[in-house]
């Protein structure tokens, strides 16, 4: 079982205030938005104050080819990955040459092994470092990535691995679309990166942090179109259906209860929750179905407020917030939850 011992973060420089986002959408789509007043309420009521973007959405409306956009994403990918990984390792005085495996997660651009090779050379990894790229997990990628890294370390008890999540919804995604699902997407998503260092069992005593004791992926049936990532001429499209909260309201409690029971754990034993802040309604339903208070999700609410929904990056930001501001006591349990395309529910149990 792997132990998460450090997290590093990186954000692009452009800060998009939610008021500016609302004004942009209203000006751009005012003649195409049905129920305009209601549609724009998401920007006032979503509990997001700001987001970081690599490219201002106003500039994204300029005609650019997918090739041009993706070359920009490759540069962004290298820069954000490098910053977050180096900060993560510096936090615990670990050199890149010590890393055995790096798992990269993104749903925001087309990346190949050559890009990973350039990055590994820039941060001075060993020439035989292993690299794995997971694409298309969306918002479930952070929790799912932790689970996959933990499985890799099961056969390498003295191994050190990095999970690096990088997302940008301002570079490759097409914003000039007025569907209700796309307007919800424009109210939520931001850019950023986060890297986590996970060490194997035999190294765990040398570090402080939570151990990954169990994980599970659940594919919820008849939910394919509720979270959408697609490809069109000029880039990716994305959307989040307003039906997603209703689906979670129906399926979340039963799945989390079954997962905990499979580990011999009751809800009373969970001391903290790391719930992917996919939006205001997602967190409200999580609190309702987990039978917890608003305060129990305060770190999720805070990250949502400061940076919006950064997809796979988000649960690592929430975990970092918990580790820095309110680290649980030795032996405490935390439940991590994230939802992505599929619909996929990723669950990770952590012991401190």
C-alpha positions as CSV (number, residue, x, y, z in Angstrom):
1,X,0.0,0.0,0.0
2,X,1.4,3.4,-1.0
3,X,1.6,6.5,1.1
4,X,1.0,10.0,-0.2
5,X,3.8,12.1,1.3
6,X,3.8,15.4,-0.6
7,X,1.8,17.4,-3.1
8,X,3.0,20.2,-5.4
9,X,0.8,22.7,-7.3
10,X,1.0,25.0,-10.3
11,X,-1.4,27.5,-11.9
12,X,-1.3,29.6,-15.0
13,X,-1.1,33.4,-14.6
14,X,-4.5,34.6,-15.9
15,X,-7.0,34.9,-13.1
16,X,-10.7,34.9,-14.4
17,X,-13.1,36.4,-11.9
18,X,-16.6,34.8,-11.9
19,X,-18.2,38.2,-12.6
20,X,-16.1,38.5,-15.8
21,X,-17.1,35.0,-16.8
22,X,-20.8,35.8,-16.4
23,X,-20.4,39.0,-18.4
24,X,-18.5,37.2,-21.2
25,X,-21.1,34.5,-21.5
26,X,-24.0,37.0,-21.4
27,X,-22.4,39.2,-24.1
28,X,-21.4,36.3,-26.3
29,X,-24.5,34.2,-26.2
30,X,-27.3,36.5,-25.2
31,X,-29.3,35.9,-28.4
32,X,-28.9,32.1,-28.1
33,X,-29.6,31.3,-24.5
34,X,-33.0,29.9,-23.7
35,X,-34.2,31.0,-20.2
36,X,-31.3,33.5,-20.1
37,X,-31.8,34.7,-16.5
38,X,-31.9,31.1,-15.2
39,X,-28.9,30.0,-17.2
40,X,-26.8,32.8,-15.8
41,X,-27.7,32.1,-12.2
42,X,-25.0,29.4,-12.2
43,X,-22.4,32.2,-12.3
44,X,-24.0,33.9,-9.2
45,X,-24.9,30.8,-7.2
46,X,-22.1,28.4,-7.9
47,X,-19.9,29.3,-5.0
48,X,-16.9,30.0,-7.4
49,X,-15.2,33.3,-7.1
50,X,-12.3,32.9,-9.5
51,X,-10.5,30.5,-11.8
52,X,-7.0,30.3,-13.4
53,X,-6.8,30.1,-17.2
54,X,-3.9,29.5,-19.5
55,X,-5.8,31.5,-22.2
56,X,-8.5,34.0,-21.7
57,X,-11.7,32.7,-23.2
58,X,-12.2,36.0,-25.0
59,X,-9.0,35.2,-27.0
60,X,-10.1,31.6,-27.5
61,X,-12.9,32.8,-29.8
62,X,-10.2,33.7,-32.4
63,X,-10.0,31.2,-35.2
64,X,-7.1,28.8,-34.4
65,X,-6.5,25.3,-35.7
66,X,-6.5,22.3,-33.4
67,X,-2.8,21.8,-34.3
68,X,-2.0,25.3,-33.1
69,X,-4.0,24.9,-29.9
70,X,-2.5,21.5,-29.1
71,X,1.1,22.8,-29.6
72,X,0.3,25.4,-27.1
73,X,-1.1,22.7,-24.8
74,X,2.1,20.7,-25.1
75,X,4.1,23.7,-23.9
76,X,1.6,24.3,-21.1
77,X,1.8,20.5,-20.2
78,X,5.6,20.6,-19.8
79,X,5.6,23.9,-17.9
80,X,2.8,23.0,-15.4
81,X,4.1,19.4,-14.9
82,X,7.6,20.6,-14.2
83,X,6.5,23.2,-11.7
84,X,4.2,20.9,-9.8
85,X,6.5,17.9,-9.7
86,X,9.6,19.9,-8.6
87,X,7.6,21.6,-5.8
88,X,6.2,18.2,-4.7
89,X,9.7,16.7,-4.5
90,X,11.3,19.7,-2.9
91,X,8.8,19.6,-0.1
92,X,10.3,16.3,1.1
93,X,13.9,16.8,-0.1
94,X,13.6,14.2,-2.8
95,X,15.6,14.4,-6.1
96,X,13.9,13.5,-9.4
97,X,16.5,10.8,-9.9
98,X,14.9,8.9,-7.1
99,X,11.6,8.6,-8.9
100,X,10.9,5.2,-10.5
101,X,7.6,5.9,-12.2
102,X,5.5,8.9,-13.2
103,X,1.8,8.6,-14.0
104,X,0.4,11.5,-16.0
105,X,-3.3,12.3,-16.1
106,X,-5.1,14.7,-18.5
107,X,-8.2,15.0,-20.5
108,X,-7.3,18.4,-22.0
109,X,-4.9,17.7,-24.9
110,X,-3.2,15.1,-27.1
111,X,0.2,14.1,-25.5
112,X,2.7,11.5,-26.7
113,X,5.8,9.9,-25.3
114,X,8.1,12.4,-26.9
115,X,6.6,15.2,-24.7
116,X,7.0,13.0,-21.6
117,X,10.6,12.4,-22.6
118,X,11.3,16.1,-22.9
119,X,9.7,16.8,-19.5
120,X,11.7,14.0,-17.8
121,X,14.9,15.4,-19.2
122,X,14.1,18.9,-18.0
123,X,13.5,17.8,-14.4
124,X,16.5,15.5,-14.5
125,X,14.9,12.1,-14.0
126,X,16.8,8.9,-14.5
127,X,16.9,7.7,-18.2
128,X,15.1,4.6,-17.2
129,X,12.2,6.3,-15.4
130,X,8.9,4.7,-16.4
131,X,6.1,7.0,-17.7
132,X,2.4,6.1,-18.0
133,X,-0.2,8.4,-19.5
134,X,-3.9,8.1,-18.6
135,X,-6.2,10.1,-20.8
136,X,-10.0,10.8,-20.7
137,X,-10.7,10.1,-17.0
138,X,-12.0,13.7,-16.6
139,X,-12.9,14.7,-13.1
140,X,-12.3,11.1,-11.8
141,X,-8.6,11.2,-12.9
142,X,-7.1,12.4,-9.6
143,X,-8.7,9.7,-7.4
144,X,-8.4,7.0,-10.2
145,X,-4.8,8.0,-10.7
146,X,-3.9,7.5,-7.1
147,X,-5.5,4.1,-7.2
148,X,-3.5,3.1,-10.2
149,X,-0.2,4.3,-8.7
150,X,-1.0,2.4,-5.6
151,X,-1.5,-0.8,-7.6
152,X,1.9,-0.1,-9.4
153,X,3.7,0.2,-6.0
154,X,2.2,-3.1,-4.7
155,X,5.0,-4.9,-6.5
156,X,7.6,-2.3,-5.7
157,X,7.6,-1.8,-1.9
158,X,10.7,0.4,-2.1
159,X,9.5,2.3,-5.1
160,X,8.8,6.1,-5.4
161,X,6.2,7.2,-7.9
162,X,4.7,10.5,-8.9
163,X,1.1,11.1,-10.0
164,X,0.9,14.3,-12.1
165,X,-2.5,15.7,-13.2
166,X,-2.5,18.5,-15.7
167,X,-5.6,20.2,-17.1
168,X,-6.5,23.2,-19.3
169,X,-10.0,23.8,-20.5
170,X,-9.0,27.2,-22.0
171,X,-6.6,26.0,-24.6
172,X,-8.1,23.1,-26.6
173,X,-11.7,23.3,-25.7
174,X,-14.2,25.1,-27.9
175,X,-16.1,27.7,-26.0
176,X,-18.3,29.1,-28.9
177,X,-21.3,26.9,-28.2
178,X,-24.5,27.8,-26.5
179,X,-26.0,24.4,-25.4
180,X,-27.2,24.4,-21.7
181,X,-24.6,21.7,-20.8
182,X,-21.8,23.7,-22.4
183,X,-22.9,26.9,-20.5
184,X,-22.7,25.0,-17.2
185,X,-19.2,23.8,-18.3
186,X,-18.2,27.5,-18.9
187,X,-19.3,28.4,-15.4
188,X,-17.2,25.7,-13.7
189,X,-13.9,24.7,-15.1
190,X,-10.4,26.2,-14.6
191,X,-6.8,25.2,-15.4
192,X,-4.0,24.0,-13.2
193,X,-1.7,21.1,-12.3
194,X,-0.9,19.1,-9.2
195,X,1.6,16.3,-8.5
196,X,1.7,13.8,-5.6
197,X,4.6,11.7,-4.4
198,X,3.6,8.2,-3.4
199,X,6.1,5.8,-1.8
200,X,5.9,2.1,-1.3
201,X,5.4,0.1,1.9
202,X,9.0,-0.3,2.9
203,X,9.6,3.5,2.7
204,X,6.4,4.5,4.5
205,X,7.9,4.9,7.9
206,X,10.4,7.5,6.6
207,X,7.5,9.9,5.6
208,X,4.4,11.5,7.0
209,X,1.1,11.2,5.1
210,X,-2.0,9.1,4.4
211,X,-1.7,5.5,3.2
212,X,-4.0,4.2,0.4
213,X,-5.6,1.2,1.9
214,X,-8.3,0.5,-0.6
215,X,-9.9,1.8,-3.8
216,X,-12.8,1.0,-6.1
217,X,-14.1,2.1,-9.5
218,X,-17.9,1.9,-10.1
219,X,-19.4,2.3,-13.6
220,X,-23.0,3.7,-13.1
221,X,-25.2,2.3,-15.9
222,X,-27.2,4.5,-18.4
223,X,-25.2,7.6,-17.7
224,X,-23.0,8.0,-20.7
225,X,-24.1,11.5,-21.8
226,X,-24.2,13.2,-18.4
227,X,-20.5,14.2,-18.5
228,X,-19.3,14.8,-22.0
229,X,-15.8,15.1,-23.6
230,X,-15.9,15.2,-27.4
231,X,-13.8,16.2,-30.4
232,X,-14.9,18.6,-33.2
233,X,-13.0,20.5,-35.8
234,X,-10.9,23.0,-33.9
235,X,-10.7,21.2,-30.6
236,X,-12.5,19.4,-27.8
237,X,-16.0,20.1,-26.5
238,X,-17.2,19.5,-23.0
239,X,-20.5,19.5,-21.1
240,X,-22.0,18.6,-17.8
241,X,-25.7,17.7,-17.7
242,X,-28.0,19.2,-15.1
243,X,-29.2,15.6,-14.6
244,X,-25.8,14.6,-13.0
245,X,-26.8,15.7,-9.5
246,X,-30.0,13.6,-9.7
247,X,-28.0,10.5,-10.7
248,X,-25.6,11.0,-7.8
249,X,-28.5,11.5,-5.4
250,X,-29.7,8.1,-6.5
251,X,-26.5,6.1,-6.6
252,X,-23.9,7.7,-4.3
253,X,-25.0,6.5,-0.8
254,X,-25.4,2.8,-1.8
255,X,-22.1,2.6,-3.5
256,X,-20.1,4.3,-0.7
257,X,-21.8,2.2,1.9
258,X,-21.0,-1.0,0.0
259,X,-17.3,0.1,-0.5
260,X,-16.9,0.8,3.2
261,X,-18.5,-2.4,4.3
262,X,-16.2,-4.4,2.0
263,X,-13.3,-3.0,4.0
264,X,-15.0,-3.6,7.4
265,X,-15.4,0.2,7.9
266,X,-18.5,2.1,9.1
267,X,-19.3,5.7,8.3
268,X,-18.7,6.6,12.0
269,X,-15.0,5.7,11.5
270,X,-14.5,8.2,8.7
271,X,-12.9,11.4,10.2
272,X,-12.7,13.4,7.0
273,X,-13.9,13.5,3.4
274,X,-12.1,14.5,0.2
275,X,-14.9,15.0,-2.2
276,X,-14.3,16.2,-5.7
277,X,-15.8,19.7,-5.9
278,X,-17.5,19.2,-9.2
279,X,-19.9,22.1,-8.4
280,X,-22.2,23.4,-5.7
281,X,-25.0,20.8,-6.3
282,X,-22.5,17.9,-6.3
283,X,-21.2,18.9,-2.9
284,X,-24.7,19.5,-1.5
285,X,-25.8,16.0,-2.6
286,X,-22.5,14.4,-1.3
287,X,-23.2,16.0,2.2
288,X,-26.8,14.8,2.1
289,X,-26.1,11.2,1.0
290,X,-23.0,10.8,3.2
291,X,-25.0,12.2,6.2
292,X,-22.4,14.8,7.0
293,X,-22.5,18.6,7.6
294,X,-21.5,21.4,5.3
295,X,-18.4,21.9,7.6
296,X,-17.2,18.4,6.9
297,X,-16.6,19.4,3.2
298,X,-15.1,22.8,4.0
299,X,-11.8,22.0,2.2
300,X,-13.7,21.0,-1.0
301,X,-15.8,24.2,-0.8
302,X,-12.6,26.3,-0.3
303,X,-10.8,24.9,-3.3
304,X,-14.0,25.2,-5.4
305,X,-14.1,28.9,-4.4
306,X,-10.5,29.6,-5.2
307,X,-10.0,27.7,-8.4
308,X,-13.2,26.2,-9.7
309,X,-13.4,22.7,-11.1
310,X,-9.9,21.7,-12.3
311,X,-11.0,18.2,-13.1
312,X,-8.4,15.5,-12.3
313,X,-6.3,18.1,-10.4
314,X,-9.0,18.9,-7.9
315,X,-8.9,16.1,-5.4
316,X,-5.1,16.5,-5.1
317,X,-5.7,20.2,-4.3
318,X,-8.3,19.3,-1.7
319,X,-6.0,16.6,-0.2
320,X,-3.2,19.2,0.0
321,X,-5.5,21.6,1.8
322,X,-6.3,19.0,4.3
323,X,-2.7,17.9,4.8
324,X,-1.5,21.5,5.3
325,X,-4.3,23.1,7.4
326,X,-6.0,20.2,9.3
327,X,-3.9,17.0,9.2
328,X,-5.9,14.1,10.7
329,X,-4.6,12.2,13.7
330,X,-2.6,9.0,13.3
331,X,-4.9,6.1,12.4
332,X,-7.8,8.3,11.2
333,X,-9.6,7.4,8.0
334,X,-10.5,9.6,5.1
335,X,-12.7,8.8,2.2
336,X,-11.9,10.3,-1.2
337,X,-14.7,10.5,-3.9
338,X,-14.6,11.7,-7.5
339,X,-17.0,11.4,-10.4
340,X,-16.0,11.4,-14.1
341,X,-17.3,10.4,-17.5
342,X,-18.9,7.0,-17.7
343,X,-20.4,8.0,-15.2
344,X,-17.5,6.6,-13.1
345,X,-17.4,6.9,-9.4
346,X,-13.9,6.6,-8.0
347,X,-13.5,5.8,-4.3
348,X,-10.2,5.8,-2.3
349,X,-9.8,5.0,1.4
350,X,-6.9,6.6,3.2
351,X,-5.4,5.9,6.6
352,X,-3.3,8.5,8.3
